[in-house]
Amino acid sequence: MNSLLISPETNKPKVTFSESGVLSITGRSIPEHPIKFYKPISDWLEEFIATSPIKIHLTIYFDYLNTHSTECIVTLVKMLDDYYQQSKSDVTVVWNFENGDEDMESLGLDIKSFVGLPFIVEDSPI
């Protein structure tokens, strides 16, 4: 399985998903077609989970994301949560936000409330 690397653009985040289980999504997410943008990311994650990895660590940092991107991120996090619940593997999500960005902090806490996997919300930008 190959790593997934998507270079950042003005309205699209940088995505670095490694077969080692270290995953990262950073930047701004307001693509014109969020579902189309996040489809290969979701597909990669689904394939990766099928390999039964023992460790997955996803770091997320957005300076802004729109509603449709939020829905796509929630879908990815729920995929990880389902895998965590089923396998009890070492799965962690770290939601970073800029110090003082109450909207991103609140969004991270909201997403955290939907899942049972270890989900850390901290104000330490990447």
Number of C-alpha atoms within 10 A of each C-alpha: 9 9 15 15 13 14 9 15 12 10 13 21 24 18 18 18 22 16 16 13 19 15 19 19 22 20 20 20 25 19 19 12 10 18 15 10 17 17 12 12 21 17 12 18 19 15 12 20 17 10 10 11 16 14 14 22 18 20 19 21 24 19 16 17 19 12 11 16 22 17 13 18 18 17 14 19 21 17 16 24 22 15 21 22 13 9 13 13 15 15 21 20 21 18 25 22 25 17 12 9 11 12 13 22 18 13 15 21 16 12 17 20 11 12 18 13 22 14 21 14 19 15 16 11 14 12
